[in-house]
Amino acid sequence: MKTLVRIDLDERPERTLTAWAFDGASGILIGRREVHGERYGIGDRIYRLKQNETMEEPPRTEAGEVAVFLETTRLWITVVDHRVEIWFDFKGYPQLIGRVGDPAEWGLKLEPPKGERQT
């Protein structure tokens, strides 16, 4: 397991920092935990992060949205979330949405086409 380290060089007493965890494959926010510093020297502390954690606070999300962390830019973005909804392809076949994003951008429709089959 990869460990990231943040060194705090100020003179303040020990404090806890918040680490935000995200799914390694999708980047979706999955939780947070408090990280306690370990003494490194006089007044210095080391805060160890686990793999797929960041100190960057995610954005607030509205209903139907999720926060996604982009490791390439080390930034959070907000993405629409239609997972577990049923949308329809161009032939009228139902499709269960299993990833975040806008199904309309993938060519799916919320309602089946008129006169097309639905099974």
MDAnalysis code that builds the backbone (N, CA, C; Angstrom):
import MDAnalysis as mda
import numpy as np

u = mda.Universe.empty(357, n_residues=119, atom_resindex=np.repeat(np.arange(119), 3), trajectory=True)
u.add_TopologyAttr("name", ["N", "CA", "C"] * 119)
u.add_TopologyAttr("resid", np.arange(1, 120))
u.add_TopologyAttr("resname", ["MET", "LYS", "THR", "LEU", "VAL", "ARG", "ILE", "ASP", "LEU", "ASP", "GLU", "ARG", "PRO", "GLU", "ARG", "THR", "LEU", "THR", "ALA", "TRP", "ALA", "PHE", "ASP", "GLY", "ALA", "SER", "GLY", "ILE", "LEU", "ILE", "GLY", "ARG", "ARG", "GLU", "VAL", "HIS", "GLY", "GLU", "ARG", "TYR", "GLY", "ILE", "GLY", "ASP", "ARG", "ILE", "TYR", "ARG", "LEU", "LYS", "GLN", "ASN", "GLU", "THR", "MET", "GLU", "GLU", "PRO", "PRO", "ARG", "THR", "GLU", "ALA", "GLY", "GLU", "VAL", "ALA", "VAL", "PHE", "LEU", "GLU", "THR", "THR", "ARG", "LEU", "TRP", "ILE", "THR", "VAL", "VAL", "ASP", "HIS", "ARG", "VAL", "GLU", "ILE", "TRP", "PHE", "ASP", "PHE", "LYS", "GLY", "TYR", "PRO", "GLN", "LEU", "ILE", "GLY", "ARG", "VAL", "GLY", "ASP", "PRO", "ALA", "GLU", "TRP", "GLY", "LEU", "LYS", "LEU", "GLU", "PRO", "PRO", "LYS", "GLY", "GLU", "ARG", "GLN", "THR"])
u.atoms.positions = np.array([
    [0.842, -1.189, 0.000],
    [0.000, 0.000, 0.000],
    [0.882, 1.245, 0.000],
    [0.637, 2.131, -0.915],
    [1.384, 3.377, -1.058],
    [0.996, 4.341, 0.058],
    [1.970, 5.013, 0.643],
    [1.711, 5.987, 1.686],
    [2.232, 7.338, 1.248],
    [1.394, 8.346, 1.336],
    [1.798, 9.715, 1.044],
    [2.073, 10.415, 2.361],
    [2.967, 11.365, 2.353],
    [3.354, 12.044, 3.581],
    [3.223, 13.547, 3.412],
    [2.696, 14.181, 4.453],
    [2.652, 15.643, 4.475],
    [3.388, 16.093, 5.734],
    [4.315, 16.993, 5.594],
    [5.078, 17.472, 6.746],
    [4.578, 18.848, 7.133],
    [4.260, 19.008, 8.402],
    [3.777, 20.270, 8.948],
    [4.928, 20.899, 9.724],
    [5.435, 22.027, 9.268],
    [6.624, 22.632, 9.871],
    [6.315, 23.802, 10.804],
    [5.048, 24.001, 11.136],
    [4.774, 25.150, 12.003],
    [4.932, 24.765, 13.476],
    [4.845, 25.740, 14.333],
    [5.091, 25.545, 15.765],
    [3.830, 25.228, 16.564],
    [2.705, 25.040, 15.897],
    [1.465, 24.766, 16.619],
    [1.503, 23.391, 17.275],
    [0.731, 23.201, 18.345],
    [0.673, 21.876, 18.958],
    [0.007, 20.881, 18.001],
    [0.089, 19.615, 18.350],
    [-0.469, 18.574, 17.485],
    [-1.919, 18.879, 17.147],
    [-2.273, 18.636, 15.916],
    [-3.646, 18.832, 15.456],
    [-4.006, 17.675, 14.542],
    [-5.272, 17.507, 14.316],
    [-5.704, 16.474, 13.385],
    [-6.098, 17.144, 12.074],
    [-5.857, 16.461, 10.999],
    [-6.225, 16.931, 9.677],
    [-7.231, 15.950, 9.085],
    [-8.023, 16.401, 8.148],
    [-9.002, 15.533, 7.498],
    [-8.441, 15.025, 6.186],
    [-8.501, 13.703, 6.010],
    [-8.117, 13.072, 4.739],
    [-9.398, 12.609, 4.061],
    [-9.529, 12.911, 2.784],
    [-10.717, 12.556, 2.000],
    [-10.375, 11.355, 1.131],
    [-11.126, 10.267, 1.282],
    [-10.879, 9.030, 0.529],
    [-11.748, 8.993, -0.724],
    [-11.172, 8.449, -1.790],
    [-11.892, 8.323, -3.053],
    [-11.615, 6.948, -3.648],
    [-12.550, 6.468, -4.450],
    [-12.396, 5.183, -5.120],
    [-11.264, 5.278, -6.131],
    [-10.354, 4.309, -6.104],
    [-9.194, 4.351, -6.983],
    [-9.518, 4.236, -8.461],
    [-10.604, 3.550, -8.807],
    [-10.960, 3.376, -10.223],
    [-11.778, 4.537, -10.758],
    [-12.786, 4.965, -10.005],
    [-13.705, 5.995, -10.503],
    [-13.400, 7.396, -9.978],
    [-12.693, 7.504, -8.860],
    [-12.424, 8.804, -8.242],
    [-13.562, 9.315, -7.373],
    [-14.638, 8.547, -7.231],
    [-15.806, 8.980, -6.465],
    [-15.475, 9.056, -4.978],
    [-15.879, 10.152, -4.355],
    [-15.693, 10.344, -2.920],
    [-16.369, 9.210, -2.160],
    [-15.621, 8.569, -1.237],
    [-16.219, 7.493, -0.446],
    [-16.186, 7.750, 1.054],
    [-15.516, 8.796, 1.495],
    [-15.535, 9.091, 2.925],
    [-14.375, 9.965, 3.344],
    [-14.265, 10.088, 4.648],
    [-13.171, 10.886, 5.212],
    [-12.733, 10.259, 6.522],
    [-11.535, 10.642, 6.979],
    [-11.038, 10.199, 8.276],
    [-10.115, 11.267, 8.829],
    [-9.945, 11.229, 10.120],
    [-9.054, 12.170, 10.786],
    [-7.654, 11.563, 10.821],
    [-6.659, 12.365, 10.483],
    [-5.262, 11.921, 10.458],
    [-4.527, 12.644, 11.578],
    [-3.854, 11.876, 12.423],
    [-3.091, 12.441, 13.535],
    [-1.616, 12.492, 13.154],
    [-0.974, 13.594, 13.471],
    [0.437, 13.755, 13.135],
    [1.338, 12.992, 14.076],
    [2.460, 12.554, 13.543],
    [3.487, 11.891, 14.338],
    [4.636, 12.887, 14.512],
    [5.198, 12.942, 15.717],
    [6.296, 13.876, 15.962],
    [7.483, 13.497, 15.081],
    [8.040, 14.508, 14.410],
    [9.154, 14.315, 13.500],
    [10.407, 15.023, 14.007],
    [10.220, 16.060, 14.712],
    [11.317, 16.868, 15.251],
    [10.696, 17.894, 16.174],
    [11.424, 18.871, 16.550],
    [10.882, 19.906, 17.435],
    [9.868, 20.732, 16.655],
    [8.602, 20.607, 17.029],
    [7.544, 21.376, 16.390],
    [7.105, 20.844, 15.034],
    [7.723, 19.781, 14.552],
    [7.366, 19.237, 13.238],
    [6.530, 17.978, 13.408],
    [5.611, 17.771, 12.480],
    [4.763, 16.576, 12.492],
    [4.665, 16.017, 11.083],
    [4.503, 14.707, 10.992],
    [4.279, 14.030, 9.719],
    [2.863, 13.465, 9.744],
    [2.125, 13.716, 8.686],
    [0.773, 13.177, 8.532],
    [0.819, 12.178, 7.369],
    [0.487, 10.923, 7.648],
    [0.561, 9.876, 6.628],
    [-0.822, 9.640, 6.017],
    [-0.872, 9.672, 4.690],
    [-2.106, 9.390, 3.966],
    [-2.010, 8.022, 3.316],
    [-3.129, 7.335, 3.257],
    [-3.184, 6.061, 2.558],
    [-3.353, 6.328, 1.062],
    [-3.177, 5.264, 0.290],
    [-3.407, 5.389, -1.145],
    [-4.860, 5.796, -1.364],
    [-5.113, 6.607, -2.360],
    [-6.442, 7.114, -2.711],
    [-7.036, 8.003, -1.625],
    [-6.197, 8.804, -1.011],
    [-6.629, 9.834, -0.073],
    [-5.968, 11.148, -0.454],
    [-6.638, 12.233, -0.110],
    [-6.103, 13.563, -0.364],
    [-6.509, 14.487, 0.774],
    [-5.754, 15.544, 0.951],
    [-6.102, 16.575, 1.935],
    [-6.983, 17.648, 1.309],
    [-7.137, 17.609, -0.017],
    [-7.979, 18.589, -0.712],
    [-9.446, 18.322, -0.381],
    [-10.132, 19.325, 0.119],
    [-11.551, 19.157, 0.470],
    [-12.410, 19.102, -0.786],
    [-13.340, 18.126, -0.849],
    [-14.200, 18.024, -2.035],
    [-15.253, 19.130, -2.061],
    [-15.813, 19.414, -3.231],
    [-16.863, 20.437, -3.323],
    [-18.171, 19.913, -2.731],
    [-19.024, 20.819, -2.347],
    [-20.367, 20.423, -1.902],
    [-21.148, 19.973, -3.129],
    [-21.992, 18.969, -2.940],
    [-22.775, 18.455, -4.067],
    [-24.263, 18.598, -3.775],
    [-25.013, 18.714, -4.827],
    [-26.480, 18.771, -4.744],
    [-27.012, 17.351, -4.902],
    [-28.313, 17.175, -4.709],
    [-28.942, 15.878, -4.952],
    [-28.720, 15.500, -6.407],
    [-28.370, 14.257, -6.668],
    [-28.130, 13.805, -8.035],
    [-26.733, 14.094, -8.548],
    [-25.802, 14.452, -7.655],
    [-24.417, 14.725, -8.030],
    [-23.480, 13.985, -7.086],
    [-22.256, 13.746, -7.538],
    [-21.205, 13.194, -6.693],
    [-19.916, 13.967, -6.945],
    [-19.042, 13.962, -5.942],
    [-17.716, 14.562, -6.100],
    [-16.773, 13.481, -6.614],
    [-15.968, 13.841, -7.622],
    [-15.017, 12.913, -8.232],
    [-13.634, 13.561, -8.205],
    [-12.644, 12.814, -7.707],
    [-11.280, 13.322, -7.628],
    [-10.510, 12.886, -8.867],
    [-9.888, 13.855, -9.555],
    [-9.070, 13.579, -10.730],
    [-7.609, 13.578, -10.301],
    [-7.004, 12.404, -10.257],
    [-5.618, 12.308, -9.780],
    [-4.633, 13.026, -10.694],
    [-4.921, 13.097, -11.988],
    [-3.986, 13.747, -12.910],
    [-3.820, 15.228, -12.614],
    [-4.904, 15.872, -12.177],
    [-4.834, 17.311, -11.870],
    [-4.870, 17.584, -10.375],
    [-5.124, 16.532, -9.569],
    [-5.239, 16.645, -8.107],
    [-6.367, 17.614, -7.721],
    [-7.464, 17.582, -8.495],
    [-8.613, 18.447, -8.245],
    [-9.890, 17.623, -8.160],
    [-10.872, 18.143, -7.419],
    [-12.206, 17.553, -7.352],
    [-13.096, 18.213, -8.398],
    [-14.012, 17.441, -8.970],
    [-15.054, 17.984, -9.843],
    [-16.392, 17.427, -9.375],
    [-17.470, 18.043, -9.813],
    [-18.817, 17.569, -9.520],
    [-19.385, 16.951, -10.787],
    [-19.952, 15.737, -10.662],
    [-20.475, 14.997, -11.813],
    [-21.900, 14.557, -11.497],
    [-22.783, 14.605, -12.508],
    [-24.157, 14.130, -12.302],
    [-24.137, 12.622, -12.071],
    [-25.082, 12.150, -11.255],
    [-25.110, 10.742, -10.863],
    [-26.485, 10.149, -11.156],
    [-26.539, 9.287, -12.170],
    [-27.787, 8.606, -12.533],
    [-27.676, 7.098, -12.301],
    [-26.700, 6.674, -11.485],
    [-26.537, 5.240, -11.243],
    [-27.829, 4.639, -10.687],
    [-28.085, 3.415, -11.069],
    [-29.269, 2.599, -10.734],
    [-30.574, 3.127, -11.326],
    [-30.506, 4.061, -12.250],
    [-31.685, 4.491, -12.996],
    [-31.763, 3.669, -14.284],
    [-32.965, 3.553, -14.817],
    [-33.166, 2.864, -16.091],
    [-33.328, 3.919, -17.182],
    [-32.483, 3.849, -18.218],
    [-32.571, 4.687, -19.400],
    [-32.746, 3.752, -20.592],
    [-32.992, 4.290, -21.764],
    [-33.284, 3.461, -22.922],
    [-32.348, 3.785, -24.080],
    [-31.935, 2.708, -24.799],
    [-31.083, 2.917, -25.970],
    [-31.943, 3.283, -27.175],
    [-31.315, 3.479, -28.322],
    [-32.046, 3.954, -29.504],
    [-33.067, 2.941, -30.018],
    [-32.933, 1.674, -29.640],
    [-33.899, 0.655, -30.043],
    [-35.014, 0.473, -29.010],
    [-34.916, 1.172, -27.896],
    [-35.936, 1.068, -26.860],
    [-35.634, 0.054, -25.779],
    [-34.443, -0.541, -25.816],
    [-34.076, -1.506, -24.786],
    [-33.639, -0.777, -23.511],
    [-34.112, -1.256, -22.348],
    [-33.734, -0.615, -21.090],
    [-32.265, -0.877, -20.749],
    [-31.627, 0.132, -20.182],
    [-30.225, 0.049, -19.780],
    [-30.101, 0.532, -18.336],
    [-29.571, -0.326, -17.466],
    [-29.335, 0.067, -16.078],
    [-28.030, 0.857, -16.031],
    [-28.083, 2.069, -15.513],
    [-26.901, 2.939, -15.456],
    [-26.030, 2.499, -14.284],
    [-24.752, 2.256, -14.568],
    [-23.835, 1.765, -13.554],
    [-22.617, 2.635, -13.320],
    [-22.567, 3.802, -13.948],
    [-21.443, 4.716, -13.748],
    [-21.957, 6.142, -13.698],
    [-21.145, 7.030, -13.161],
    [-21.562, 8.430, -13.067],
    [-21.374, 9.115, -14.411],
    [-22.103, 10.183, -14.609],
    [-22.054, 10.931, -15.857],
    [-23.459, 11.091, -16.406],
    [-23.564, 11.753, -17.537],
    [-24.859, 12.027, -18.149],
    [-25.172, 10.988, -19.225],
    [-26.148, 10.096, -18.989],
    [-26.484, 9.071, -19.987],
    [-26.909, 9.648, -21.336],
    [-27.431, 10.862, -21.352],
    [-27.809, 11.486, -22.630],
    [-26.576, 11.682, -23.515],
    [-25.417, 11.931, -22.905],
    [-24.178, 12.081, -23.665],
    [-23.722, 10.756, -24.268],
    [-24.240, 9.644, -23.767],
    [-23.889, 8.308, -24.288],
    [-24.937, 7.825, -25.286],
    [-25.888, 8.702, -25.632],
    [-26.914, 8.352, -26.609],
    [-28.138, 7.671, -26.019],
    [-28.284, 7.692, -24.709],
    [-29.445, 7.077, -24.065],
    [-30.532, 8.113, -23.823],
    [-31.767, 7.640, -23.719],
    [-32.926, 8.513, -23.483],
    [-33.617, 8.072, -22.196],
    [-34.216, 9.037, -21.495],
    [-34.933, 8.742, -20.260],
    [-36.233, 7.994, -20.546],
    [-36.834, 8.262, -21.695],
    [-38.066, 7.579, -22.124],
    [-37.766, 6.770, -23.382],
    [-38.384, 5.605, -23.540],
    [-38.145, 4.829, -24.761],
    [-38.741, 5.540, -25.975],
    [-38.145, 5.326, -27.152],
    [-38.699, 5.923, -28.369],
    [-40.128, 5.410, -28.608],
    [-40.982, 6.241, -29.136],
    [-42.361, 5.848, -29.417],
    [-42.382, 4.687, -30.407],
    [-43.227, 3.698, -30.119],
    [-43.400, 2.557, -31.019],
    [-42.277, 1.553, -30.975],
    [-41.257, 1.781, -30.162],
    [-40.151, 0.819, -30.062],
    [-40.426, -0.158, -28.935],
    [-39.762, -1.273, -28.970],
    [-39.995, -2.324, -27.984],
    [-39.331, -2.000, -26.659],
    [-39.928, -2.452, -25.578],
    [-39.396, -2.299, -24.228],
    [-39.477, -3.654, -23.549],
    [-38.332, -4.250, -23.282],
    [-38.331, -5.540, -22.603],
    [-37.352, -5.533, -21.473],
])
